[in-house]
Protein backbone atom coordinates (compact mmCIF):
# COMPACT_ATOMS: atom_id res chain seq x y z
CA UNK A 1 0.00 0.00 0.00
CA UNK A 2 1.60 3.31 -1.03
CA UNK A 3 0.93 6.56 0.85
CA UNK A 4 2.08 9.08 -1.72
CA UNK A 5 -0.63 9.05 -4.43
CA UNK A 6 -0.49 12.45 -6.11
CA UNK A 7 -3.22 15.05 -6.27
CA UNK A 8 -4.07 16.41 -9.69
CA UNK A 9 -2.81 20.02 -9.96
CA UNK A 10 -5.47 22.70 -10.29
CA UNK A 11 -5.26 26.24 -11.65
CA UNK A 12 -6.44 28.72 -8.98
CA UNK A 13 -8.73 31.70 -9.49
CA UNK A 14 -7.53 35.09 -8.17
CA UNK A 15 -9.14 36.28 -4.94
CA UNK A 16 -8.83 39.73 -3.31
CA UNK A 17 -10.03 41.33 -0.10
CA UNK A 18 -9.48 44.42 2.02
CA UNK A 19 -6.69 44.29 4.59
CA UNK A 20 -8.11 43.49 8.01
CA UNK A 21 -6.88 42.21 11.34
CA UNK A 22 -7.75 38.62 10.35
CA UNK A 23 -6.68 36.21 7.59
CA UNK A 24 -6.16 38.47 4.58
CA UNK A 25 -6.82 37.74 0.90
CA UNK A 26 -3.74 38.75 -1.08
CA UNK A 27 -3.61 38.99 -4.86
CA UNK A 28 -0.82 36.77 -6.14
CA UNK A 29 0.11 36.21 -9.73
CA UNK A 30 1.09 34.88 -12.07
CA UNK A 31 1.73 31.31 -10.94
CA UNK A 32 0.61 27.73 -10.95
CA UNK A 33 -0.39 25.88 -7.79
CA UNK A 34 1.81 22.83 -7.31
CA UNK A 35 -0.11 20.08 -5.54
CA UNK A 36 1.35 18.37 -2.50
CA UNK A 37 3.21 15.29 -3.76
CA UNK A 38 1.79 12.92 -1.18
CA UNK A 39 -1.57 12.20 0.42
CA UNK A 40 -1.55 13.79 3.84
CA UNK A 41 -4.80 12.07 4.81
CA UNK A 42 -3.27 8.65 4.16
CA UNK A 43 -0.09 9.52 6.02
CA UNK A 44 -2.11 10.76 8.99
CA UNK A 45 -4.52 7.83 9.10
CA UNK A 46 -2.40 4.80 8.27
CA UNK A 47 0.95 6.12 9.47
CA UNK A 48 -0.09 8.01 12.63
CA UNK A 49 -3.63 7.29 13.83
CA UNK A 50 -3.35 3.54 13.30
CA UNK A 51 0.32 3.06 14.16
CA UNK A 52 1.22 3.19 17.83
CA UNK A 53 4.97 3.45 17.16
CA UNK A 54 4.67 6.54 14.92
CA UNK A 55 2.06 8.05 17.26
CA UNK A 56 4.37 7.71 20.24
CA UNK A 57 7.48 8.86 18.34
CA UNK A 58 5.79 12.03 17.05
CA UNK A 59 4.44 12.76 20.53
CA UNK A 60 7.85 12.38 22.17
CA UNK A 61 9.63 14.73 19.77
CA UNK A 62 6.83 17.31 19.61
CA UNK A 63 6.35 17.40 23.38
CA UNK A 64 10.09 17.75 23.97
CA UNK A 65 10.32 20.68 21.52
CA UNK A 66 7.28 22.37 23.08
CA UNK A 67 8.78 22.13 26.58
CA UNK A 68 11.77 24.38 25.76
CA UNK A 69 11.17 28.16 25.94
CA UNK A 70 12.49 30.49 23.26
CA UNK A 71 14.69 33.43 24.30
CA UNK A 72 15.10 36.63 22.28
CA UNK A 73 18.51 38.29 21.91
CA UNK A 74 19.75 41.54 20.46
CA UNK A 75 23.39 40.78 19.92
CA UNK A 76 24.58 39.20 23.18
CA UNK A 77 21.87 40.83 25.31
CA UNK A 78 18.81 38.75 26.20
CA UNK A 79 15.53 40.67 26.08
CA UNK A 80 12.89 39.95 28.68
CA UNK A 81 10.13 42.04 27.13
CA UNK A 82 9.35 42.34 23.43
CA UNK A 83 6.25 41.99 21.18
CA UNK A 84 7.77 38.89 19.53
CA UNK A 85 7.95 37.16 22.92
CA UNK A 86 4.33 38.09 23.66
CA UNK A 87 3.26 36.81 20.24
CA UNK A 88 5.04 33.47 20.70
CA UNK A 89 3.65 33.09 24.22
CA UNK A 90 0.08 33.57 22.95
CA UNK A 91 0.01 33.16 19.14
CA UNK A 92 -3.78 33.44 18.94
CA UNK A 93 -6.82 33.30 21.26
CA UNK A 94 -7.18 29.53 20.82
CA UNK A 95 -3.73 28.20 21.69
CA UNK A 96 -0.78 28.94 23.93
CA UNK A 97 2.80 28.95 22.77
CA UNK A 98 3.49 25.37 23.89
CA UNK A 99 0.51 24.04 21.94
CA UNK A 100 1.54 26.06 18.89
CA UNK A 101 5.04 24.53 18.83
CA UNK A 102 3.69 21.04 19.57
CA UNK A 103 1.29 21.18 16.62
CA UNK A 104 3.88 22.83 14.35
CA UNK A 105 6.34 19.97 14.99
CA UNK A 106 3.57 17.38 14.61
CA UNK A 107 2.62 18.67 11.16
CA UNK A 108 6.29 18.81 10.19
CA UNK A 109 6.92 15.19 11.19
CA UNK A 110 3.75 13.72 9.67
CA UNK A 111 3.61 15.72 6.43
CA UNK A 112 7.16 17.00 5.98
CA UNK A 113 5.57 20.46 5.72
CA UNK A 114 4.30 22.87 8.37
CA UNK A 115 2.64 26.21 7.60
CA UNK A 116 2.04 29.20 9.89
CA UNK A 117 0.13 32.32 8.88
CA UNK A 118 0.93 35.79 10.25
CA UNK A 119 -2.24 37.85 10.62
CA UNK A 120 -2.31 41.63 10.97
CA UNK A 121 -2.62 44.94 9.14
CA UNK A 122 -0.52 45.33 6.00
CA UNK A 123 2.91 46.80 6.58
CA UNK A 124 2.72 46.34 10.34
CA UNK A 125 3.81 43.65 12.80
CA UNK A 126 1.47 40.64 13.01
CA UNK A 127 -1.04 40.40 15.84
CA UNK A 128 -1.67 36.64 15.62
CA UNK A 129 -0.11 33.44 14.29
CA UNK A 130 -2.26 30.58 12.97
CA UNK A 131 -1.23 27.10 11.84
CA UNK A 132 -2.63 25.81 8.56
CA UNK A 133 -3.24 22.11 7.98
CA UNK A 134 -0.73 20.94 5.34
CA UNK A 135 -3.27 19.22 3.09
CA UNK A 136 -5.18 22.50 2.67
CA UNK A 137 -2.18 24.49 1.39
CA UNK A 138 -0.59 24.67 -2.04
CA UNK A 139 2.60 26.53 -2.89
CA UNK A 140 2.28 29.02 -5.74
CA UNK A 141 5.32 28.68 -7.98
CA UNK A 142 6.97 32.01 -8.77
CA UNK A 143 8.87 33.10 -11.85
CA UNK A 144 12.22 33.41 -10.03
CA UNK A 145 12.30 29.93 -8.50
CA UNK A 146 10.86 31.18 -5.21
CA UNK A 147 7.27 30.85 -4.00
CA UNK A 148 5.14 33.77 -5.10
CA UNK A 149 2.54 32.99 -2.45
CA UNK A 150 0.39 30.31 -0.91
CA UNK A 151 -3.14 29.12 -1.55
CA UNK A 152 -5.40 27.54 1.06
CA UNK A 153 -8.65 25.72 0.34
CA UNK A 154 -10.98 25.20 3.30
CA UNK A 155 -14.68 24.29 3.21
CA UNK A 156 -14.90 24.99 -0.52
CA UNK A 157 -13.40 28.46 -0.19
CA UNK A 158 -10.03 29.54 -1.57
CA UNK A 159 -7.78 32.11 0.08
CA UNK A 160 -4.43 33.39 -1.11
CA UNK A 161 -1.59 34.84 0.93
CA UNK A 162 1.64 36.60 0.05
CA UNK A 163 4.91 34.73 0.41
CA UNK A 164 6.01 36.78 3.45
CA UNK A 165 2.77 36.14 5.31
CA UNK A 166 3.33 32.39 5.54
CA UNK A 167 6.09 30.42 7.22
CA UNK A 168 6.72 27.20 5.27
CA UNK A 169 8.93 24.92 7.36
CA UNK A 170 9.78 21.86 5.31
CA UNK A 171 12.15 18.92 5.30
CA UNK A 172 14.63 18.23 2.52
CA UNK A 173 13.03 16.59 -0.51
CA UNK A 174 15.32 15.51 -3.37
CA UNK A 175 12.36 15.33 -5.79
CA UNK A 176 10.64 18.64 -5.08
CA UNK A 177 11.69 22.29 -4.84
CA UNK A 178 8.41 23.26 -3.18
CA UNK A 179 7.44 20.57 -0.68
CA UNK A 180 9.21 18.60 2.03
CA UNK A 181 9.33 14.82 2.32
CA UNK A 182 7.53 13.28 5.28
CA UNK A 183 9.52 10.88 7.50
CA UNK A 184 6.57 8.52 7.13
CA UNK A 185 7.29 8.24 3.41
CA UNK A 186 10.71 6.77 4.16
CA UNK A 187 9.11 4.40 6.67
CA UNK A 188 6.10 3.52 4.49
CA UNK A 189 6.99 -0.15 3.99
CA UNK A 190 7.66 -0.62 7.69
CA UNK A 191 4.38 1.11 8.60
CA UNK A 192 2.50 -1.19 6.22
CA UNK A 193 4.22 -4.28 7.57
CA UNK A 194 3.53 -3.30 11.18
CA UNK A 195 -0.13 -2.38 10.58
CA UNK A 196 -0.90 -5.42 8.43
CA UNK A 197 0.72 -7.62 11.05
CA UNK A 198 -1.49 -6.10 13.74
CA UNK A 199 -4.60 -6.62 11.59
CA UNK A 200 -3.56 -10.22 10.91
CA UNK A 201 -3.12 -10.82 14.63
CA UNK A 202 -6.54 -9.30 15.39
CA UNK A 203 -8.20 -11.38 12.69
CA UNK A 204 -6.52 -14.49 14.10
CA UNK A 205 -7.93 -13.75 17.55
CA UNK A 206 -11.39 -13.04 16.16
CA UNK A 207 -11.27 -16.33 14.26
CA UNK A 208 -10.73 -18.36 17.39
CA UNK A 209 -6.94 -18.27 17.44
CA UNK A 210 -6.67 -20.65 14.52
CA UNK A 211 -5.21 -19.97 11.07
CA UNK A 212 -7.32 -20.38 7.97
CA UNK A 213 -7.86 -23.83 6.53
CA UNK A 214 -10.20 -26.04 4.51
CA UNK A 215 -12.67 -28.82 5.30
CA UNK A 216 -12.46 -31.71 2.85
CA UNK A 217 -13.58 -35.32 2.44
CA UNK A 218 -11.31 -37.97 0.94
CA UNK A 219 -14.00 -40.63 0.52
CA UNK A 220 -16.95 -38.51 -0.49
CA UNK A 221 -18.79 -39.76 -3.59
CA UNK A 222 -20.35 -36.37 -4.34
CA UNK A 223 -19.63 -32.74 -3.40
CA UNK A 224 -21.72 -31.01 -0.75
CA UNK A 225 -24.92 -29.38 -1.92
CA UNK A 226 -25.30 -25.64 -1.57
CA UNK A 227 -27.61 -26.15 1.40
CA UNK A 228 -25.14 -28.51 3.13
CA UNK A 229 -22.24 -26.15 2.46
CA UNK A 230 -24.12 -23.14 3.85
CA UNK A 231 -25.19 -25.07 6.93
CA UNK A 232 -21.63 -26.32 7.59
CA UNK A 233 -20.15 -22.84 7.16
CA UNK A 234 -22.70 -21.31 9.53
CA UNK A 235 -22.02 -23.98 12.16
CA UNK A 236 -18.25 -23.45 11.98
CA UNK A 237 -18.64 -19.67 12.32
CA UNK A 238 -21.12 -20.02 15.20
CA UNK A 239 -19.29 -22.68 17.21
CA UNK A 240 -15.60 -22.19 16.49
CA UNK A 241 -14.85 -18.52 15.70
CA UNK A 242 -14.58 -15.50 17.97
CA UNK A 243 -12.74 -14.95 21.22
CA UNK A 244 -15.31 -16.82 23.34
CA UNK A 245 -14.74 -19.98 21.27
CA UNK A 246 -10.95 -19.86 21.27
CA UNK A 247 -9.43 -23.29 21.88
CA UNK A 248 -12.67 -25.23 21.42
CA UNK A 249 -11.93 -28.54 19.66
CA UNK A 250 -13.24 -28.95 16.13
CA UNK A 251 -15.64 -31.91 15.95
CA UNK A 252 -15.91 -33.36 12.44
CA UNK A 253 -18.26 -36.03 11.10
CA UNK A 254 -19.27 -37.55 7.81
CA UNK A 255 -15.67 -38.22 6.75
CA UNK A 256 -14.66 -34.54 6.85
CA UNK A 257 -11.07 -33.55 7.64
CA UNK A 258 -9.34 -30.24 8.39
CA UNK A 259 -6.32 -29.02 6.46
CA UNK A 260 -4.48 -25.94 7.68
CA UNK A 261 -3.83 -23.46 4.87
CA UNK A 262 -1.99 -20.57 6.53
CA UNK A 263 1.43 -20.21 8.11
CA UNK A 264 1.66 -20.20 11.89
CA UNK A 265 3.04 -17.16 13.74
CA UNK A 266 6.23 -19.17 14.36
CA UNK A 267 6.57 -19.89 10.64
CA UNK A 268 6.21 -16.19 9.89
CA UNK A 269 8.72 -15.24 12.64
CA UNK A 270 5.94 -12.98 13.80
CA UNK A 271 7.43 -11.17 16.78
CA UNK A 272 10.85 -10.53 15.25
CA UNK A 273 9.35 -9.14 12.02
CA UNK A 274 7.03 -6.79 13.87
CA UNK A 275 9.80 -5.54 16.15
CA UNK A 276 12.03 -4.93 13.14
CA UNK A 277 9.31 -2.80 11.52
CA UNK A 278 8.87 -0.87 14.76
CA UNK A 279 12.61 -0.15 14.97
CA UNK A 280 12.64 1.14 11.39
CA UNK A 281 9.70 3.47 12.10
CA UNK A 282 11.45 4.79 15.22
CA UNK A 283 14.61 5.31 13.16
CA UNK A 284 12.72 7.47 10.64
CA UNK A 285 11.72 9.87 13.44
CA UNK A 286 15.12 9.84 15.16
CA UNK A 287 13.78 8.25 18.35
CA UNK A 288 15.82 5.54 20.15
CA UNK A 289 13.74 2.33 19.98
CA UNK A 290 13.97 1.53 23.68
CA UNK A 291 12.18 4.80 24.48
CA UNK A 292 9.18 3.34 22.62
CA UNK A 293 9.25 0.05 24.51
CA UNK A 294 10.52 -1.99 21.56
CA UNK A 295 12.26 -5.15 22.84
CA UNK A 296 15.67 -6.38 21.64
CA UNK A 297 16.68 -2.83 20.74
CA UNK A 298 19.22 -2.03 23.44
CA UNK A 299 21.45 0.30 21.46
CA UNK A 300 22.19 2.22 24.67
CA UNK A 301 23.14 0.71 28.01
CA UNK A 302 20.29 2.44 29.87
CA UNK A 303 17.22 4.59 29.40
CA UNK A 304 19.07 7.74 30.47
CA UNK A 305 21.55 7.40 27.60
CA UNK A 306 18.73 6.81 25.12
CA UNK A 307 16.94 9.91 26.39
CA UNK A 308 20.08 12.00 26.07
CA UNK A 309 20.56 10.72 22.51
CA UNK A 310 17.00 11.75 21.62
CA UNK A 311 17.71 15.30 22.76
CA UNK A 312 21.17 15.64 21.25
CA UNK A 313 20.49 13.94 17.91
CA UNK A 314 16.88 14.93 17.24
CA UNK A 315 15.26 17.47 19.56
CA UNK A 316 18.05 20.07 19.87
CA UNK A 317 18.78 20.22 16.11
CA UNK A 318 15.03 20.59 15.50
CA UNK A 319 14.75 23.35 18.12
CA UNK A 320 17.64 25.24 16.51
CA UNK A 321 15.94 24.88 13.13
CA UNK A 322 12.63 26.17 14.52
CA UNK A 323 14.38 29.15 16.14
CA UNK A 324 16.15 30.00 12.87
CA UNK A 325 12.93 29.70 10.85
CA UNK A 326 11.00 31.93 13.26
CA UNK A 327 13.87 34.45 13.40
CA UNK A 328 14.11 34.79 9.62
CA UNK A 329 10.33 35.01 9.29
CA UNK A 330 9.28 37.25 12.18
CA UNK A 331 12.08 39.72 12.84
CA UNK A 332 11.76 41.58 9.48
CA UNK A 333 8.05 42.10 10.23
CA UNK A 334 9.03 43.89 13.46
CA UNK A 335 11.62 46.03 11.68
CA UNK A 336 14.66 44.77 13.58
CA UNK A 337 16.93 42.26 11.85
CA UNK A 338 19.39 42.28 14.76
CA UNK A 339 17.01 40.13 16.81
CA UNK A 340 17.67 36.40 17.18
CA UNK A 341 15.58 33.65 18.76
CA UNK A 342 17.39 30.84 20.56
CA UNK A 343 16.09 27.83 22.53
CA UNK A 344 16.86 27.89 26.25
CA UNK A 345 18.42 24.50 26.99
CA UNK A 346 19.75 25.27 30.47
CA UNK A 347 16.94 23.50 32.34
CA UNK A 348 16.50 20.39 30.18
CA UNK A 349 16.58 17.45 32.67
CA UNK A 350 17.94 15.00 30.09
CA UNK A 351 21.09 17.11 29.70
CA UNK A 352 21.74 17.65 33.40
CA UNK A 353 24.53 15.07 33.67
CA UNK A 354 26.35 16.52 30.69
CA UNK A 355 26.00 20.09 32.00
CA UNK A 356 27.36 19.04 35.39
CA UNK A 357 30.36 17.30 33.81
CA UNK A 358 31.13 20.36 31.68
CA UNK A 359 30.83 22.69 34.67
CA UNK A 360 33.22 20.56 36.74
CA UNK A 361 35.69 20.28 33.87
CA UNK A 362 35.83 24.05 33.35
CA UNK A 363 35.79 24.89 37.06
CA UNK A 364 38.75 22.60 37.72
CA UNK A 365 40.84 23.94 34.82
CA UNK A 366 43.67 25.66 36.68
CA UNK A 367 45.08 27.31 33.57
CA UNK A 368 41.93 29.43 33.11
CA UNK A 369 41.18 32.66 34.93
CA UNK A 370 37.88 33.18 36.74
CA UNK A 371 36.77 35.61 34.03
CA UNK A 372 37.54 33.06 31.30
CA UNK A 373 35.65 30.34 33.18
CA UNK A 374 32.59 32.57 33.58
CA UNK A 375 32.67 33.46 29.88
CA UNK A 376 32.92 29.77 28.83
CA UNK A 377 29.97 28.93 31.10
CA UNK A 378 27.86 31.71 29.58
CA UNK A 379 27.84 33.81 32.76
CA UNK A 380 28.10 37.54 32.94
CA UNK A 381 31.00 39.44 34.43
CA UNK A 382 31.45 39.34 38.17
CA UNK A 383 31.55 42.45 40.35
CA UNK A 384 35.35 42.23 40.49
CA UNK A 385 35.53 42.26 36.65
C-alpha positions in Angstrom: 0.0 0.0 0.0 1.6 3.3 -1.0 0.9 6.6 0.9 2.1 9.1 -1.7 -0.6 9.1 -4.4 -0.5 12.5 -6.1 -3.2 15.0 -6.3 -4.1 16.4 -9.7 -2.8 20.0 -10.0 -5.5 22.7 -10.3 -5.3 26.2 -11.6 -6.4 28.7 -9.0 -8.7 31.7 -9.5 -7.5 35.1 -8.2 -9.1 36.3 -4.9 -8.8 39.7 -3.3 -10.0 41.3 -0.1 -9.5 44.4 2.0 -6.7 44.3 4.6 -8.1 43.5 8.0 -6.9 42.2 11.3 -7.8 38.6 10.4 -6.7 36.2 7.6 -6.2 38.5 4.6 -6.8 37.7 0.9 -3.7 38.8 -1.1 -3.6 39.0 -4.9 -0.8 36.8 -6.1 0.1 36.2 -9.7 1.1 34.9 -12.1 1.7 31.3 -10.9 0.6 27.7 -11.0 -0.4 25.9 -7.8 1.8 22.8 -7.3 -0.1 20.1 -5.5 1.3 18.4 -2.5 3.2 15.3 -3.8 1.8 12.9 -1.2 -1.6 12.2 0.4 -1.5 13.8 3.8 -4.8 12.1 4.8 -3.3 8.7 4.2 -0.1 9.5 6.0 -2.1 10.8 9.0 -4.5 7.8 9.1 -2.4 4.8 8.3 1.0 6.1 9.5 -0.1 8.0 12.6 -3.6 7.3 13.8 -3.4 3.5 13.3 0.3 3.1 14.2 1.2 3.2 17.8 5.0 3.5 17.2 4.7 6.5 14.9 2.1 8.1 17.3 4.4 7.7 20.2 7.5 8.9 18.3 5.8 12.0 17.0 4.4 12.8 20.5 7.9 12.4 22.2 9.6 14.7 19.8 6.8 17.3 19.6 6.4 17.4 23.4 10.1 17.8 24.0 10.3 20.7 21.5 7.3 22.4 23.1 8.8 22.1 26.6 11.8 24.4 25.8 11.2 28.2 25.9 12.5 30.5 23.3 14.7 33.4 24.3 15.1 36.6 22.3 18.5 38.3 21.9 19.7 41.5 20.5 23.4 40.8 19.9 24.6 39.2 23.2 21.9 40.8 25.3 18.8 38.8 26.2 15.5 40.7 26.1 12.9 40.0 28.7 10.1 42.0 27.1 9.4 42.3 23.4 6.2 42.0 21.2 7.8 38.9 19.5 8.0 37.2 22.9 4.3 38.1 23.7 3.3 36.8 20.2 5.0 33.5 20.7 3.6 33.1 24.2 0.1 33.6 23.0 0.0 33.2 19.1 -3.8 33.4 18.9 -6.8 33.3 21.3 -7.2 29.5 20.8 -3.7 28.2 21.7 -0.8 28.9 23.9 2.8 28.9 22.8 3.5 25.4 23.9 0.5 24.0 21.9 1.5 26.1 18.9 5.0 24.5 18.8 3.7 21.0 19.6 1.3 21.2 16.6 3.9 22.8 14.4 6.3 20.0 15.0 3.6 17.4 14.6 2.6 18.7 11.2 6.3 18.8 10.2 6.9 15.2 11.2 3.8 13.7 9.7 3.6 15.7 6.4 7.2 17.0 6.0 5.6 20.5 5.7 4.3 22.9 8.4 2.6 26.2 7.6 2.0 29.2 9.9 0.1 32.3 8.9 0.9 35.8 10.2 -2.2 37.9 10.6 -2.3 41.6 11.0 -2.6 44.9 9.1 -0.5 45.3 6.0 2.9 46.8 6.6 2.7 46.3 10.3 3.8 43.6 12.8 1.5 40.6 13.0 -1.0 40.4 15.8 -1.7 36.6 15.6 -0.1 33.4 14.3 -2.3 30.6 13.0 -1.2 27.1 11.8 -2.6 25.8 8.6 -3.2 22.1 8.0 -0.7 20.9 5.3 -3.3 19.2 3.1 -5.2 22.5 2.7 -2.2 24.5 1.4 -0.6 24.7 -2.0 2.6 26.5 -2.9 2.3 29.0 -5.7 5.3 28.7 -8.0 7.0 32.0 -8.8 8.9 33.1 -11.8 12.2 33.4 -10.0 12.3 29.9 -8.5 10.9 31.2 -5.2 7.3 30.9 -4.0 5.1 33.8 -5.1 2.5 33.0 -2.5 0.4 30.3 -0.9 -3.1 29.1 -1.6 -5.4 27.5 1.1 -8.6 25.7 0.3 -11.0 25.2 3.3 -14.7 24.3 3.2 -14.9 25.0 -0.5 -13.4 28.5 -0.2 -10.0 29.5 -1.6 -7.8 32.1 0.1 -4.4 33.4 -1.1 -1.6 34.8 0.9 1.6 36.6 0.1 4.9 34.7 0.4 6.0 36.8 3.5 2.8 36.1 5.3 3.3 32.4 5.5 6.1 30.4 7.2 6.7 27.2 5.3 8.9 24.9 7.4 9.8 21.9 5.3 12.1 18.9 5.3 14.6 18.2 2.5 13.0 16.6 -0.5 15.3 15.5 -3.4 12.4 15.3 -5.8 10.6 18.6 -5.1 11.7 22.3 -4.8 8.4 23.3 -3.2 7.4 20.6 -0.7 9.2 18.6 2.0 9.3 14.8 2.3 7.5 13.3 5.3 9.5 10.9 7.5 6.6 8.5 7.1 7.3 8.2 3.4 10.7 6.8 4.2 9.1 4.4 6.7 6.1 3.5 4.5 7.0 -0.1 4.0 7.7 -0.6 7.7 4.4 1.1 8.6 2.5 -1.2 6.2 4.2 -4.3 7.6 3.5 -3.3 11.2 -0.1 -2.4 10.6 -0.9 -5.4 8.4 0.7 -7.6 11.0 -1.5 -6.1 13.7 -4.6 -6.6 11.6 -3.6 -10.2 10.9 -3.1 -10.8 14.6 -6.5 -9.3 15.4 -8.2 -11.4 12.7 -6.5 -14.5 14.1 -7.9 -13.7 17.5 -11.4 -13.0 16.2 -11.3 -16.3 14.3 -10.7 -18.4 17.4 -6.9 -18.3 17.4 -6.7 -20.7 14.5 -5.2 -20.0 11.1 -7.3 -20.4 8.0 -7.9 -23.8 6.5 -10.2 -26.0 4.5 -12.7 -28.8 5.3 -12.5 -31.7 2.8 -13.6 -35.3 2.4 -11.3 -38.0 0.9 -14.0 -40.6 0.5 -17.0 -38.5 -0.5 -18.8 -39.8 -3.6 -20.4 -36.4 -4.3 -19.6 -32.7 -3.4 -21.7 -31.0 -0.7 -24.9 -29.4 -1.9 -25.3 -25.6 -1.6 -27.6 -26.2 1.4 -25.1 -28.5 3.1 -22.2 -26.2 2.5 -24.1 -23.1 3.8 -25.2 -25.1 6.9 -21.6 -26.3 7.6 -20.1 -22.8 7.2 -22.7 -21.3 9.5 -22.0 -24.0 12.2 -18.2 -23.4 12.0 -18.6 -19.7 12.3 -21.1 -20.0 15.2 -19.3 -22.7 17.2 -15.6 -22.2 16.5 -14.9 -18.5 15.7 -14.6 -15.5 18.0 -12.7 -14.9 21.2 -15.3 -16.8 23.3 -14.7 -20.0 21.3 -11.0 -19.9 21.3 -9.4 -23.3 21.9 -12.7 -25.2 21.4 -11.9 -28.5 19.7 -13.2 -29.0 16.1 -15.6 -31.9 16.0 -15.9 -33.4 12.4 -18.3 -36.0 11.1 -19.3 -37.5 7.8 -15.7 -38.2 6.8 -14.7 -34.5 6.8 -11.1 -33.6 7.6 -9.3 -30.2 8.4 -6.3 -29.0 6.5 -4.5 -25.9 7.7 -3.8 -23.5 4.9 -2.0 -20.6 6.5 1.4 -20.2 8.1 1.7 -20.2 11.9 3.0 -17.2 13.7 6.2 -19.2 14.4 6.6 -19.9 10.6 6.2 -16.2 9.9 8.7 -15.2 12.6 5.9 -13.0 13.8 7.4 -11.2 16.8 10.8 -10.5 15.2 9.3 -9.1 12.0 7.0 -6.8 13.9 9.8 -5.5 16.1 12.0 -4.9 13.1 9.3 -2.8 11.5 8.9 -0.9 14.8 12.6 -0.2 15.0 12.6 1.1 11.4 9.7 3.5 12.1 11.4 4.8 15.2 14.6 5.3 13.2 12.7 7.5 10.6 11.7 9.9 13.4 15.1 9.8 15.2 13.8 8.3 18.3 15.8 5.5 20.2 13.7 2.3 20.0 14.0 1.5 23.7 12.2 4.8 24.5 9.2 3.3 22.6 9.2 0.0 24.5 10.5 -2.0 21.6 12.3 -5.2 22.8 15.7 -6.4 21.6 16.7 -2.8 20.7 19.2 -2.0 23.4 21.5 0.3 21.5 22.2 2.2 24.7 23.1 0.7 28.0 20.3 2.4 29.9 17.2 4.6 29.4 19.1 7.7 30.5 21.5 7.4 27.6 18.7 6.8 25.1 16.9 9.9 26.4 20.1 12.0 26.1 20.6 10.7 22.5 17.0 11.7 21.6 17.7 15.3 22.8 21.2 15.6 21.2 20.5 13.9 17.9 16.9 14.9 17.2 15.3 17.5 19.6 18.0 20.1 19.9 18.8 20.2 16.1 15.0 20.6 15.5 14.7 23.4 18.1 17.6 25.2 16.5 15.9 24.9 13.1 12.6 26.2 14.5 14.4 29.1 16.1 16.1 30.0 12.9 12.9 29.7 10.8 11.0 31.9 13.3 13.9 34.4 13.4 14.1 34.8 9.6 10.3 35.0 9.3 9.3 37.2 12.2 12.1 39.7 12.8 11.8 41.6 9.5 8.1 42.1 10.2 9.0 43.9 13.5 11.6 46.0 11.7 14.7 44.8 13.6 16.9 42.3 11.9 19.4 42.3 14.8 17.0 40.1 16.8 17.7 36.4 17.2 15.6 33.7 18.8 17.4 30.8 20.6 16.1 27.8 22.5 16.9 27.9 26.3 18.4 24.5 27.0 19.7 25.3 30.5 16.9 23.5 32.3 16.5 20.4 30.2 16.6 17.5 32.7 17.9 15.0 30.1 21.1 17.1 29.7 21.7 17.7 33.4 24.5 15.1 33.7 26.3 16.5 30.7 26.0 20.1 32.0 27.4 19.0 35.4 30.4 17.3 33.8 31.1 20.4 31.7 30.8 22.7 34.7 33.2 20.6 36.7 35.7 20.3 33.9 35.8 24.1 33.4 35.8 24.9 37.1 38.7 22.6 37.7 40.8 23.9 34.8 43.7 25.7 36.7 45.1 27.3 33.6 41.9 29.4 33.1 41.2 32.7 34.9 37.9 33.2 36.7 36.8 35.6 34.0 37.5 33.1 31.3 35.7 30.3 33.2 32.6 32.6 33.6 32.7 33.5 29.9 32.9 29.8 28.8 30.0 28.9 31.1 27.9 31.7 29.6 27.8 33.8 32.8 28.1 37.5 32.9 31.0 39.4 34.4 31.4 39.3 38.2 31.6 42.5 40.3 35.3 42.2 40.5 35.5 42.3 36.7 
